[in-house]
């Protein structure tokens, strides 16, 4: 099964991976430290793991896309 992302979906995923999830994790870590939230480490760790997975999938998608556009890379 091949998953093909539209440019818009890729751009959204990239924004989420590079900006939104790290910002949310940092915000939650800060609030957790200030307000004494329980399970702060677990929540921030989970967000970071999801972010890392999304980033890796986007890199793989980008590499495959670039290979499909470069005829020399397919030889």
N, C-alpha and C positions, 0 to 999 in steps of 0.2 A: 504494500500500500504506500503510495507516494502522497505526501502532504505538500500541497502547494499553497504558499501564502500570497495574498495580494500585497501590493506595495503598501497599501494602507494598513493592513493587518501587521505586516512586518514593522512598519514605523510605530504603530501603537505598542507592539510587543517590546520594541527597542526602548521606547520612552518609559514603559513600565519597569523594564529591567534596569535601566540606567538612572532613572530619576525617581519614580514613584515608590518602588519597593525599598530602596535604600533610605529614602526620606521617611517613610512610614516606620521602618525599623529604628532609625535614629530617634524619631519623635517618641515612639513607644518606650525606648530605652531611657530617654530623658525623663519622661513622665513617670515611668516605673521607679526610677531612682528618687525623684522628688516626692512622689506620693506613696511609695512603698507598695506598689502593685505586686501581687503574688505571681509567680511563674514568669517574670519578666525575661529571664534568660531563655526559657523555653519558647516563648512567643517570638522574641527577636531571632533566636536561632532558627526557628521554623521559617520565618519570613526570609532570612538570609539563604537558607537551603532552597526554598522555592525560587528565589531570585537567581541563584547560581545555576539551577537547572534550566530556567528560562533563558538565561544568557547563553548557556552551552547549546541549547536547541536552536537559538537564533544564529549562532556562529555556524553551526552545521548547515542550517538552511541557507545562509549566505554563501558558504563555500560551494554548496551544490548548485546554487543559482549561478554563481560566477563561472563554474565549470561548464554549465549548460550554454552559456553565452559565448564561451571561448572555444572555437573549433579546434585550436591547437592543443588544448588541454584534454581533449577526448581521444587523442591518439596514443 
